[in-house]
């Protein structure tokens, strides 16, 4: 089989199979590396508040390395932008978030950012947003996927109720450009430093969003794809071996046919020569019989040949 594998066509095919296998192994490595999610930023980083404008920019998606960060943002709440998002849990109880648009001070085009000001068990709890300049400290979170609104029989105090907090959905209601993220407020103070958020007197309870666990997760779908690419690499080499084996089997079959044909030809040639020898012998015997025929009588007695002079006497022998 080695002689078959060393044929130029199969050597070239082996090179192609090795290249394909190398590509498949590289894809498998990439899938294995993608199977483990990146760990979130450490809490020593996310729990130290940073200025909002230095951390994110408008019209850009929030990256995983930017999310979960505690930020401080200054601005003014836009009147008439309160919406409800629910149901949302707080200490095991279902309720609603009150979300208001905060116009960020210093934003390039006066963009707003949704701020979760607090939680209430009932949809009719109204806690007006403070007027004037405020400083909000809270956790910056990625947006939810937009979900269609559903009609509700609850009293929402003329505020819209959403099932998810999606800034892309809220900009259509607020008619204001928005950052692609929202802030869950922990603390809210006015210009004089007085507490004005849900922690102060009012109908809303403060919302606490804990940081993400500092651990990675395994994406089993990527692991499956990685194993699949390894199988493809093995299949490429197996396919080359199978082609070489089939070619070797064909060569061996043809060799056996040649040997059988040669043995049959030798047997037929030997039989032909033997028949020719028998025929030549028979012709020689026939020619000899024709040249010297034997004359036998019916009674079985052998008559002397007329050409035979008969027995010679002693004198004839002496005269000779």
C-alpha positions in Angstrom: 0.0 0.0 0.0 3.0 2.3 0.5 3.8 2.1 -3.1 0.3 3.3 -4.0 0.5 6.1 -1.4 3.7 7.3 -3.0 2.0 8.0 -6.3 2.3 11.7 -7.3 -1.5 12.1 -7.4 -1.9 10.7 -3.9 1.0 12.8 -2.5 -0.7 15.9 -3.9 -4.0 14.8 -2.4 -2.3 14.2 0.9 -1.0 17.8 0.9 -4.5 19.1 0.3 -5.9 16.9 3.0 -3.3 18.1 5.5 -4.0 21.8 4.6 -7.8 21.2 5.1 -7.2 19.4 8.4 -5.0 22.3 9.6 -7.7 24.8 8.8 -10.3 22.6 10.6 -8.0 22.4 13.6 -7.6 26.2 13.6 -11.3 26.6 13.5 -11.7 24.2 16.4 -9.2 26.1 18.4 -11.1 29.3 17.8 -14.3 27.7 18.8 -12.7 26.3 22.0 -11.4 29.8 22.8 -14.8 31.3 22.2 -16.5 28.7 24.4 -15.6 30.5 27.6 -17.0 33.9 28.2 -14.8 36.8 29.3 -14.8 37.5 33.0 -16.5 40.8 33.9 -14.2 43.6 35.1 -13.1 43.1 38.8 -15.1 44.7 41.5 -12.2 46.8 42.5 -12.7 48.6 39.2 -16.5 48.5 38.8 -17.3 49.7 42.4 -15.2 52.8 42.1 -17.4 55.5 40.5 -16.1 57.2 37.3 -17.5 60.2 35.4 -20.2 59.1 33.0 -19.0 61.2 30.0 -15.5 59.7 30.3 -16.8 56.1 30.3 -19.3 56.0 27.4 -20.1 58.0 24.3 -23.4 58.6 22.6 -24.6 56.5 19.6 -22.1 53.7 20.5 -23.1 50.3 21.8 -22.2 49.5 25.4 -19.3 47.1 25.5 -19.1 44.3 28.1 -16.0 45.9 29.6 -18.0 49.1 30.1 -21.1 47.6 31.6 -21.6 47.1 35.3 -19.5 50.1 36.1 -20.7 52.6 38.8 -20.8 56.1 37.3 -21.7 59.6 38.3 -23.7 61.6 35.9 -24.9 65.2 36.2 -27.9 66.7 34.5 -31.5 67.6 34.7 -34.5 65.4 34.5 -36.8 66.0 31.5 -40.3 66.8 32.7 -43.1 64.5 31.5 -40.8 61.5 30.7 -41.7 59.1 33.5 -42.5 55.6 32.3 -43.0 52.3 34.1 -41.0 49.1 33.5 -42.3 45.9 35.0 -42.8 43.5 36.5 -39.4 43.8 38.3 -38.4 42.1 41.5 -37.2 43.7 44.7 -36.5 41.4 47.7 -38.7 38.8 46.1 -41.7 41.1 45.5 -43.1 42.0 42.1 -43.3 45.7 41.3 -42.4 48.4 38.8 -39.4 50.6 38.1 -40.0 54.3 37.6 -37.7 55.4 34.7 -37.1 59.1 33.8 -35.0 60.7 31.1 -32.0 62.6 32.4 -30.5 65.2 30.1 -26.7 64.7 30.5 -24.8 67.9 31.2 -22.0 68.3 28.8 -23.4 65.7 26.3 -22.4 66.6 22.7 -26.0 67.0 21.4 -27.9 67.2 24.6 -28.5 63.4 24.7 -30.4 61.9 27.6 -29.9 58.7 29.5 -32.7 56.6 31.1 -32.4 56.6 34.9 -34.1 54.1 37.1 -35.2 56.4 40.0 -36.8 53.7 42.2 -39.2 50.8 42.7 -42.8 50.6 43.8 -45.1 47.7 44.5 -48.1 49.4 42.8 -48.2 51.0 39.4 -50.1 54.1 40.6 -47.3 55.3 42.9 -46.1 58.7 41.7 -42.9 60.3 42.9 -42.1 63.3 40.8 -38.5 63.7 39.5 -36.6 66.5 41.2 -36.2 69.7 39.3 -33.0 71.4 38.6 -29.4 70.2 38.4 -28.8 66.8 40.1 -25.9 64.3 40.4 -26.9 60.7 40.0 -24.6 57.8 41.2 -25.6 54.4 39.9 -24.7 51.3 38.0 -24.4 51.6 34.2 -26.3 48.7 32.6 -26.8 47.4 29.1 -30.2 47.9 27.5 -32.9 45.2 27.4 -34.3 43.9 24.1 -37.4 45.8 23.2 -40.7 44.0 23.8 -44.2 45.0 22.6 -46.3 46.9 25.1 -49.4 45.1 26.6 -52.6 46.6 27.7 -53.0 46.5 31.5 -56.0 47.1 33.7 -53.9 48.6 36.5 -53.8 52.3 37.1 -50.5 53.7 35.9 -51.3 57.3 36.6 -51.3 58.1 32.8 -47.7 56.7 32.4 -46.7 54.1 29.7 -45.9 50.7 31.0 -43.2 48.6 29.3 -42.0 45.1 29.9 -38.4 45.9 29.1 -36.1 48.9 29.5 -34.9 49.5 25.9 -33.6 53.0 25.2 -34.1 52.4 21.5 -37.8 52.0 22.3 -38.0 55.0 24.6 -36.5 57.5 22.2 -39.6 57.1 20.1 -41.7 58.2 23.0 -39.4 60.9 24.4 -38.3 62.3 21.0 -34.9 62.8 22.5 -31.5 61.3 21.4 -30.3 58.8 24.0 -27.3 56.8 25.1 -27.5 53.0 24.4 -27.6 52.2 28.1 -29.3 53.1 31.3 -28.4 53.9 34.9 -29.9 52.2 38.0 -29.6 55.1 40.5 -28.2 54.3 44.0 -27.9 57.9 45.1 -29.3 61.2 43.8 -28.4 64.6 45.2 -29.2 68.2 44.1 -26.8 71.0 43.6 -26.8 71.8 47.4 -25.9 68.1 48.2 -29.3 67.2 49.6 -30.6 63.7 48.9 -33.4 63.8 46.4 -33.6 60.2 45.2 -35.7 57.2 46.3 -33.6 57.0 49.5 -35.2 60.2 50.7 -38.8 60.7 51.7 -41.3 59.7 48.9 -43.2 56.8 47.5 -40.4 55.0 45.7 -38.0 52.5 47.2 -34.3 52.5 46.2 -33.2 49.9 43.6 -29.9 48.0 44.2 -28.5 46.2 41.2 -25.6 43.9 42.3 -22.5 43.5 40.1 -22.1 40.5 37.9 -20.4 37.4 39.5 -16.7 37.4 38.7 -16.8 34.1 36.9 -16.7 32.8 33.4 -19.3 30.6 31.7 -19.0 27.7 29.3 -20.9 28.1 26.0 -21.6 24.4 25.2 -22.7 25.2 21.6 -19.2 26.5 20.9 -17.7 23.3 22.5 -19.9 21.2 20.2 -18.7 23.2 17.2 -15.1 22.8 18.3 -15.5 19.0 18.5 -17.2 19.0 15.2 -14.3 20.8 13.5 -11.9 18.2 15.0 -14.0 15.4 13.5 -13.9 17.2 10.1 -10.1 17.3 10.3 -10.0 13.5 11.0 -12.5 12.9 8.2 -10.3 14.7 5.7 -7.4 12.4 6.5 -9.6 9.4 6.6 -11.0 10.3 3.2 -7.5 10.5 1.8 -6.6 7.1 3.3 -9.8 5.6 1.9 -9.0 6.8 -1.6 -5.5 5.4 -1.4 -6.9 2.1 -0.1 -9.4 1.8 -2.9 -6.7 2.5 -5.5 -4.5 -0.1 -3.8 -7.3 -2.6 -3.9 -7.9 -1.9 -7.6 -4.1 -2.4 -8.3 -4.1 -5.7 -6.4 -7.2 -6.9 -8.2 -5.6 -6.1 -11.6 -2.4 -7.8 -10.5 -4.3 -10.9 -9.5 -6.1 -10.8 -12.8 -2.8 -10.5 -14.7 -1.4 -13.5 -12.8 -4.5 -15.6 -13.5 -4.4 -14.6 -17.2 -0.7 -15.4 -17.4 -1.2 -18.8 -15.7 -4.1 -19.6 -18.0 -2.1 -18.5 -21.1 0.8 -20.7 -20.0 -1.5 -23.7 -19.5 -3.2 -23.2 -22.8 0.1 -22.7 -24.6 1.5 -25.9 -23.0 -1.6 -27.8 -24.1 -1.3 -26.4 -27.6 2.3 -27.5 -27.8 1.5 -30.9 -26.5 -1.3 -31.3 -29.0 1.1 -30.2 -31.8 3.7 -32.7 -30.6 1.1 -35.5 -30.6 -0.1 -34.5 -34.1 3.5 -34.4 -35.4 4.2 -37.8 -33.8 1.1 -39.3 -35.4 2.0 -37.9 -38.8 5.5 -39.5 -38.5 4.1 -42.8 -37.5 1.6 -42.7 -40.4 4.4 -41.8 -42.8 6.5 -44.7 -41.5 3.6 -47.1 -41.8 3.0 -46.0 -45.4 6.6 -46.5 -46.3 6.9 -50.0 -44.8 3.5 -51.6 -44.8 3.1 -55.1 -43.2 1.3 -57.9 -45.2 -0.7 -60.3 -43.0 -3.0 -63.2 -44.2 -6.4 -63.9 -42.8 -5.2 -67.2 -41.2 -2.6 -65.4 -39.3 0.4 -66.9 -41.1 3.1 -64.5 -42.2 4.0 -65.0 -45.8 7.6 -64.3 -46.9 8.4 -61.2 -48.8 9.0 -61.9 -52.5 11.9 -59.5 -52.4 13.6 -61.7 -49.6 16.0 -64.2 -51.3 15.4 -66.6 -48.4 18.0 -68.3 -46.2 21.5 -68.6 -47.5 23.5 -71.8 -47.6 27.0 -72.3 -46.3 28.6 -72.1 -49.7 26.8 -68.9 -50.5 28.0 -67.5 -47.3 31.5 -68.6 -48.0 31.4 -67.1 -51.5 30.3 -63.9 -50.0 
